[in-house]
């Protein structure tokens, strides 16, 4: 099967079902590098609003849309909000060493810290503390245990000592903090990202379903709402959060700080399974090919880590520092693409996905989507063609994890861009269909033009009648490619 964009030798469609998300930064912001990353396999670009100015992000939006126009391929843009940042204040000498067993005080006093105390300018943290609560400083390198506390102080014992310096981060894994997941900076960044046409908004520091509901009020339906799972408290209410979100991100780096590292793999597997049950896209993120920040090839353990996420059925795998600040951003994307392709040609890949397939829900849409996948497998169809305006039909098809690619045809460009994240979906933006015959003709022509199906092959078509009605999937049709 050909793998070319019309009129060039560049990839037209990805020969893998799992998608690739790449974070942009100083190493990947030029026009040439952006195009090279797309050609190497990026499906969604992540803009990290913890860094950069609005002017810098605006230029990235413009460059990505130029690539989209040039290639004719819908590209997703994920705007990732910073969220609250809980940090220590300053130390008189810039840094201190504290030893295990020592006593250490945290308080609201702005006086620079020393070896026995440090300012912690976050009253909401003290409000959530109780004797026995652990505090993790500097990504868990230093661990304190609260022995006494009040509204403006905490006396602690140093459980794991080390070096502390100005503005190191603070984590409170055993407590739900009385703090909103959306800061004033996030509100400004979110408004800007929506104005620029972001397809996804990712919320950080989500602890409870109420945080997601707050985000939904701000985003509405202007973009997809993605929840980053970073806090153990959110895992405890996972089903409620999935129900309110449009997609999830397994932020393993942050989870690994706040929970034992040995727990993270099983939590990742549980989240992926829960998202598949709900039919919501899920990204596995953080430290996937981290050695490629400074090396042209990954470790074997990293390659296995990426492959595991793909085998588990994740919709997408994400690169962070590897493409944002790394020395080999294009090579990192190329490697991730190669790993995902290699997994997909393994007979165990679809056997594993089939073994974990969930029964369809008792709805017309799920019944048709499940039947389409079964029919496609039975007749050896080259593709499942999903007509959709809102994306709901494609989401249900992807939930089944079919072996045949999912050709998503939509009159809504925003839907095509958003579904660039979806497992197995090859999205095409085209004019709305007029009637049933028009539907079949467009499905056949597009499948042939996009080189997804050749002459003499069949495609399975799903759609909703009346056309253009969201959530009304009720038609299944088999069609031949006769050209």
HELIX and SHEET records of a PDB file:
HELIX    1   1 UNK A   31  UNK A   40  1                                  10    
HELIX    2   2 UNK A   54  UNK A   71  1                                  18    
HELIX    3   3 UNK A  123  UNK A  128  1                                   6    
HELIX    4   4 UNK A  184  UNK A  196  1                                  13    
HELIX    5   5 UNK A  209  UNK A  219  1                                  11    
HELIX    6   6 UNK A  232  UNK A  235  1                                   4    
HELIX    7   7 UNK A  238  UNK A  244  1                                   7    
HELIX    8   8 UNK A  252  UNK A  258  1                                   7    
HELIX    9   9 UNK A  261  UNK A  278  1                                  18    
HELIX   10  10 UNK A  290  UNK A  293  5                                   4    
HELIX   11  11 UNK A  300  UNK A  311  1                                  12    
HELIX   12  12 UNK A  321  UNK A  324  1                                   4    
HELIX   13  13 UNK A  329  UNK A  344  1                                  16    
HELIX   14  14 UNK A  347  UNK A  355  1                                   9    
HELIX   15  15 UNK A  364  UNK A  379  1                                  16    
HELIX   16  16 UNK A  392  UNK A  399  1                                   8    
HELIX   17  17 UNK A  413  UNK A  418  1                                   6    
HELIX   18  18 UNK A  419  UNK A  421  5                                   3    
HELIX   19  19 UNK A  436  UNK A  449  1                                  14    
SHEET    1   A 9 UNK A  19  UNK A  23  0                                        
SHEET    2   A 9 UNK A  44  UNK A  48  1                                        
SHEET    3   A 9 UNK A  76  UNK A  80  1                                        
SHEET    4   A 9 UNK A 200  UNK A 203  1                                        
SHEET    5   A 9 UNK A 224  UNK A 229  1                                        
SHEET    6   A 9 UNK A 247  UNK A 251  1                                        
SHEET    7   A 9 UNK A 281  UNK A 285  1                                        
SHEET    8   A 9 UNK A 316  UNK A 319  1                                        
SHEET    9   A 9 UNK A  19  UNK A  23  1                                        
SHEET    1   B 2 UNK A  95  UNK A  98  0                                        
SHEET    2   B 2 UNK A 162  UNK A 165 -1                                        
SHEET    1   C 6 UNK A 117  UNK A 119  0                                        
SHEET    2   C 6 UNK A 103  UNK A 107  1                                        
SHEET    3   C 6 UNK A 153  UNK A 160 -1                                        
SHEET    4   C 6 UNK A 142  UNK A 149 -1                                        
SHEET    5   C 6 UNK A 134  UNK A 137 -1                                        
SHEET    6   C 6 UNK A 170  UNK A 171 -1                                        
SHEET    1   D 5 UNK A 425  UNK A 429  0                                        
SHEET    2   D 5 UNK A 405  UNK A 410  1                                        
SHEET    3   D 5 UNK A 383  UNK A 387  1                                        
SHEET    4   D 5 UNK A 458  UNK A 464  1                                        
SHEET    5   D 5 UNK A 473  UNK A 480 -1                                        
END                                                                             
